[in-house]
Amino acid sequence: MTVGSDEEAALIKAICCAFPSVQLVACTRHLRQNADCKLDRLIGSRQPSRRTVHDDLFGDDGLVTCTDIVALDEAADRLKSGSLQSMPAAFQQYV
């Protein structure tokens, strides 16, 4: 069985307890909402750097669009050495 979530800790724990062999996947829509909320709280919604990091995560060539491990590693490296550097430490840890 595969279950999607927004990675909320209590929900994941409950699902894993109820279904020990479950495969968890992250729901892109919820991850985007969570990231946007955290970015709004930490830097506000009008910062140009917010759009850049958001695109690096969720854009057409973003982290969530990767189809293989090589592309994922490359996108993660670009994110870490690029737009994520300008984000507050709390957001870097979140990502």
Secondary structure by P-SEA (a helix, b strand, c coil): ccccccccaaaaaaaaaacccbbbbbcaaaaaaaaaaaaaaccccccaaaaaaaaaccccccccccccaaaaaaaaaaaaacccccccaaaaaac
